[in-house]
Amino acid sequence: MKDFLDVLGIKAENSGVFAGEWIENPSGGTLVSVSPVDGKEIARVKMAGPEDYEKVAQSASKAFAKWRMTPAPKRGEVVREIANALREYKEPLGKLVSYEMGKIVAEGEGEVQEMIDIADFAVGLSRQLYGKTMHSERPAHRMYEQWHPLGTVGIITSFNFPVAVWAWNAMLAVVAGDTMVWKPSSKTPLCAIAVHNIVNPIMEKHGFGGVMNLFVGRGGKIGETFIADKRVPLISATGSFRMGRRVGEVVGRRLGRTLLELGGNNGIVVTKDANLDLVVRAVLFGAVGTAGQRCTTTRRLFLHEDVFDEVVDRLKKAYAQVLIGDALDRKTVMGPLADKAAVEMMMAALEKVSEQGGEVVCGGKRLEGSGYESGCYVEPTIVVAPHDLPLMQQETFAPILYVVKYKDLQDAISWHNSVDQGLSSAIFTNDMISAETFLSHRGSDCGIANVNLGTSGAEIGGAFGGEKDTGGGREAGSDAWKAYMRRQTCTLNWSTELPLAQGITFGD
């Protein structure tokens, strides 16, 4: 067993259910976690059955009654300790993220840094859960808004960011006074178990062992039970569009709340006056980083005809220098895809390129042989395509970059906005009019719009999320904390009269 697994408390066989304490023998069967890095079994996880989920839900509900009465600044102090613990375990947890998911170790550690950053943000936020005071139209009345904890927050995370997305939700929910139940991806259960091994000793030390709860379980019946549970007023779900639509349907039927982050089909527009050095670096990181498995991955590139050939040539040279291999080797630039199914999905998409009028000009092959035994390694791919290539309408979760030539900026923006997804977008230009056009009402229709930087690399200080089929949710930064609380308008009459609003008189 690798050293970092021991440090994180990962055993050969692990419980995947935490309900204020680890449930030793949950009844939902066994899940085997296999690394895409080398194809080897990492460890096994005992999943939750229906009765185990019930214990989890009850744990969160019971803890909420006590946690919500803890002053928010005190809750912030607990989060501060969590941030410090994450700093201590940053390296081993980052390595586990890399080994179980496949992203390179620099990105794995970077993901843990995101957890630390959002925890630090939440500490300050714990003293800034502000409400507004309003002037009443009635004399001797005072009006104000206040925010209360919402209850138990359900968090469903995807494999590509197996720990950071939980933290984006969890740290804000904790300072808001909520408890939580986490359902991680079945592709990365060990990351979730390791996180609970880090954070729950801190919660237990303060007497709040049931605030953060966890269950590992495949979708199907137990997942449906989770999203249909009225004890969970908010479900925050990150994943596929199909999954998000199902979550929205079930939760909406019970009039619950959802916060959906459902991926993107992100584009970059490059004008003829752009700094091409910046373009190549940003596109390389955006399209190749995490092997194209980020929701903010750059998937479409719109190049002005005057710079098209030069940028494509420079990208091909840059792609040729990408070192592909072991995610734990710090020299590696691109690790494997998450599993063999992801490879098959990528190959199936590439088979359609030529018949739809596109051309693969770089990469596109499976990698085999020494170092690639897991079968999860591929070459990052560049496809030159017409603007109406049908494949570009869907998000293929793999390192495929579609490159389109344009002449008029408004055409490029129109093509950029033509997809169903609307998460992250960017323009590279040195022209103020072009930049402001892209950021205007007739520009990008995405939740994130950047100028002279790529589609990836969002900071926790800004609200993260997108429009259209991306789900409309916002996590981290700004006023995203309001999603985890309920607003209450309060009116106080400090007179001896009872005037009615709108000047209404009733009776005498």
N, C-alpha and C positions, 0 to 999 in steps of 0.2 A: 504494500500500500504506500502511496506517495506521502511524503512528510506533511504536506499541507492538509491532507485529509485528516490525519491524526490531530493536528493542531485545532481543527475546526470541529472535532468530535464526531466525524463521520466514520461509522463502523461498516463492517461487511454487510450487516443487515440493520436497518433503521426503521423506527416508527415514523410514519408520515402524518401523525395526528397529534396536535398539541391543543389541549383544552384546559388551560390553566396549569397543566402538567402533561408530560408525555404519556400517551396511552400505549401500553406495552404491546398489546396484541390486537390491533385493529382488524376488522373482519372483511376488508374489501379486496383481499388478494395481494399479490406481490408484483411490484413493478421493478424491472431491471434497468438501471441507468447505464448506458453504453456511451463511451466517449467517441465523438466523431474524429478526434485527433489520431487515435491509434486503433479504434475499433474494439477496444477491450472493455469488459465489464468493469465499472467503477465500484458499484455497490448496489444493494437491493433495498427497496422501500416497501413497507407494509402500508397499504392504502386504506382509506376510510370506507367503512360500510355505513348504511343508514343510521344505525344506532350510534356510531361514532360521530357522525355529523351532528346528531342531536345533542351530544355532549358538548361539542364545539359551540353550537349556537347558544346553548344554555350558559356556558362559561362566559361568552361575550356579553350576554344579557345581564347576568349577575354582576359582572365586574363594572358594567356601565353605571349602575346605581351608585357606586362609590366613586368611580373615576370622575364622573361629571361634577361632583361636589368638591373636587380638588381644585383650588384656584389655578387659573390658566398659567400664571408665572411659575407656579410650583410644577405644573406639568412640563413647562419649558425646561426646568432644571433637570428633570428626568431625561428629556431629550438631549440635553447637553452631555449627560453621561453616556448616552447611546452613541453620540457622535464621537466621543473620545474612545469608546470601545471599538468602533469601526476604524478609527485611525490605527489602533493597535493591531487589528486583524486585516488591514488593507491588503497586504501582500498575499497571505494565504487565501483570503477570500477571492481576490482577483485571479489567482491561479486556478481556483476551483471553477470560477465562471468561465475561464478560458478552456479548461479541460473538459467540462461537461457540455458547454455550448459550442465552442470552437473558435470564438474570436481571439485575436492575438492578446498576449498577456498585458501589453501596454493598454489595450482597450478594456480588458478585464479589470485592471487596477483603476483605470479611468472611470469605469462604471461604479466602483466602490467609492471613488472620490465624489461622484454625483450624490451618493447616499449621504456622505459627510456634509456636502454643501447644502443639501436641502434640510438636513438636521440643524445646521447652523442657522439657516434662514428661519426655520420654525422656532428656534429659541427666541429670536427677536420678535417674531410674530406673536408669541405668547403674551406679549404686553401691548399688542396693537390690534386686538379684535374689536375694532371701534364700531360704535353705532352713531347715528345722526340724531341731533335734536332739531325739532321743527317748531315753527310758530303756529299755534292753534288759532282758528278764526273765532273761537269762543273765549270770552274774557275769563281770566283766572283759571286757565287750563294750560297744562304743559304736555307736549307730545315728544316722544323720542322712540328710536328703534334700538333694540338690543338683540344679540345673537346667542342662541342656546345650542348646546351639543345636539347633534342629530340622532345619535343612537349607535347601532352597530353598522359599520361600513364593510361591505363585501368587496374584496379586491381580487380580481382575476388578472393574472399576468401572463405574458407571452414568453417564449423561450429566448427571444433575441436580446432582451434586457431582463435577465432573470432576477436581478436584485434591485436595480435602480428604480424601476417603475413602481415596485412595491413601496420603496422609500418615499417617492414623490407623493404617494397617497397617504402612507402610514404616518409620516412625520407631521403632516398638516392635520390629519384626523386626530392624532394624539393630543396636540396642543388645543384642538377644538373641543376636546373632552369626549371624543368618541372612542369606542372599542372597535375591534376589527376582526374579520375572518379572512384569511388569505387562502386562495386556491391557485397554486402555481401551475405552470405548464408541466405536463407529464414528461416532457423532454428534459426538464432541468429541475427535478425535485430536490436534489441534494443541495443545490444553492439555497433553496428556501429553508431546508432543515438547518443548514449551517448558520443562516441569519438568525433563526430562532435560538440556536445554541449561543449566539453572541448577545442578543438583546434581552432574552427573557430572564437571565440571572439578574439583570439590572431591575427589570420590572418587579421581580419577586422580592428583591431586597427592599423595595419600597412598599411591598404589600399589595402589588397590583398584578398578580400572576395571570389573570384572565383577560387583560386588556388586549394583548396580541395573541391571536389564535391562528391555527393552521390546519388544513387538511389536504392531503394529496389524494387525488382520485381522478380517474378518467371522466370524460364528459357524461353523456348518457343520463341515467337515472339520478345519480347523486348530484351532478351539476344542475339538473333541472330542479331538484329539490332546493338547492342553494338559491338560485335566482328567483324562485317562486316564494321564498320564505318572507312573510310579512314582518318578521322580526328584524329584517335587514332593509332599512329604508333607502339605502343608497347602494347600488352596485356600480363599481368603477371597473370597467373591463377593457383590456388591451388585447388586440388580436385581429383575426380576419374579419372581413366585411360580413361573411356568412354568420360567424359567431355573434358579431355585434347586433345584427338584425334580430337574431333569436333572443338575445338578452333584452334588447329594447322592446320586443313584442311581449315577452313574458312579464317583465318588470312593469311595463306600461299598463298591462291588463290589471295589475293590482294597484295601479296608481302610485307606484314607487318612483324613485329617481334613478337616473342613469348618468354616468360620466363615461363616454365612449371614445376610445382612441383606436381607430381601425385601419391604420396604415396610410400610405400615401403613394402617389405616382409622380414624384417630384421632378420639376424641370428647372433648367437654367437657361436664360437667354443671354447671348453674348453679342454685343454691338461691335461695329467695325472699329471703334476707337478704344476698345477695352484693353486693359493691361493683360496680355496673354500669358505672362508668367504666373500671375495670380489665377487665371482661368485654369491652366493645366494642373496646378497644385490642388486647387479646390475640387476640380472634377475628379482627379485621381483619388483623393480622400473620400469624396462623397459617393463615388461609384464602386470603389474597390474595398473601402473600409468595411469591416465586419462581413466580408465576402458578399456584399450587396444585401445583407439581411437586416438593415435598419429600416424603420418606418420612414426615416428621413433620407434614405439612400437616393442619390441622384440617378434617375432612370431615363431622363430625356434631356437632350442638349440641343438647343436651337442656336445655330451659328449663322451670323451674317455672311452672305456670299463672299465678301471681300476677305474674310479671315478663315473661311471654311477649310480649305486645303491645308493651311499651315497648322491650324489647331488639331485637325485629325492626325496629321503626320507627327506632331509633337506628342499627342496622346498615345499613338502606337509605339513610339520609342519609350515613353514612360511605362506603358504596360509591359513591355518586354523586359523591364528591369525589376518588376515586382517579384520578390522572393516568396514563393508559396510553399508552405510546409507546416511543421509542428508549431501549434499555437503557443506553446510554452517556451519556444526558442525566441529570444529577444531580437534576433536578426530577421525573423519572419515578418513579412508585410501583410500577407493574407493567409488566413488559416482555412480550414475546411468549411463546407456547408454543414448544417446542423445534422443531417442524416442522408441516407441514400435516396429517400423519397424526394428530398429537395433537389438532388442531382437529376433525378428522372424528370422532375417538373421543368428544370432548366433546359434539358436536352429536348424535351417535347416542344417547348416554345421555339427553340432555335431551328427545329425541323420545319417550322412554318414560315421562317423568315423569307426564303427565296420565293416561295409561292405567293407571298403577299407583296412582293416587289422590293424587299430589302436585301442587303448584302452584308454578310459577316466579313469584316475587314481585319479583325484581330481576335485571336483567342477562340473560345467556344468549344474546347475539347475537354474530355475527362482526363484526369491524370492518374496514371497507374504505375506500378512498380515500387521500388524501395522508397519507403517514407510515405507512401500513399495507400497503404494496405487497407485502410478503413473503407475505401471506395467513396469517400465524401469530398474529394478534391477535384477542382475544375480550374480551367483558365478563365480569368476575367475577359469579358467579351465586348467588342465594339461593333455595332450594327449601323451602317449608313442606311437611312430609311426615308421614304416619302412622308409628308406630314400626316397623311391619312392611313398609315399602316395600322391595321386592326389590332395587332399585338400590343401596340402602345396604349390602347385603351384599358388594359388590365395591368395589375401589378404582379409581375413575376418576381418572387422573393429570391433573387439570385443576382450575381454580378453581370447583368446585361445592360449596356448603355446604348440607347438609340440616339443617333445623331441626325439632325434635320437641318437642311439649308433654307435660309429665308432671305428676302430682299427688303420687305417693309416691316418695321417694328410692330405695327398694330396687327399684322398677320401673325407674327411670332407669338404675341400675347394671346391672340384668339386661339391659336393652336395649343398653346400652353394650357389655357383654361378649358379646353374641349373635353377633358377627361372627367370621370365621375368623382375622383378623389380631389382633396384640396388641403393637403397638410403644409408642406414647405416649398418655398420657391426662391429664386434668386435671379438677379440681373448683374452682369458685369459690364460696366460702362464708365467712361470719364465725362459723359455729357449729362449735365444736370436735368435737362428736359427729359431725356430718356429715363433717368432714374426716377424722377418725380412722376412720370407717366406710369411707370411700372407700379409705383406705390399708390396711385390715385384710384378713384372709383372705377375707372375703366382699365385698370391694370390687373395685377395678380388677384385671383379670387381665393387665395389660400389663407390659412390662419397665420402663417409665418411668411414674411417677405423680406428678403435680404438684398443689400446692394454691395457688390464687390466682396462677398464671401459666399461660401457654398450653402447647400441645403442642410448639411449636417452640423452638429456641434452646438445645439441650443443650450443656453445658460438657464439655471434655475431661477434667476431673477425675473425672467419674463414668463408670462403664461404660455404654456405649451399645448398646442392642439390645432385642429383643423376644421374645415367646413365640408359640406356636401356629404359624400359617403364616408368621409373620415370620421364623422360622428358628432362634431360640434362641441366636444368636451374640451375643458381646459384644466391642465394640471400644473402645479408649481407656480411660483411667482405671482405678481400682481395681486388681484383679489380672488384668486382661485380658492382660497380658504372658505369662501362663502358656500361653496358646493357641499362642504362637510358640516354645515350648521343650518339651523332654521331661524328665520327672521321673525321677530315679534314687534309689532307696533303697540306702544303703550301710551295711554292718555290719562293724565291725572287732573281731576277737578279739585282745586283747593279753595273753592268758594262755597257759599251756602245756598247757591242757586243751581238750577239744572237746565241751562240753556241747551237747545238742540242745534245740531249742525245745519248749515244752509238756511238758518233763520226760521226753521219750522216751529210752529206753535201747535201744541197738542192739548186738548181740553181747555181749561181756563187760561 
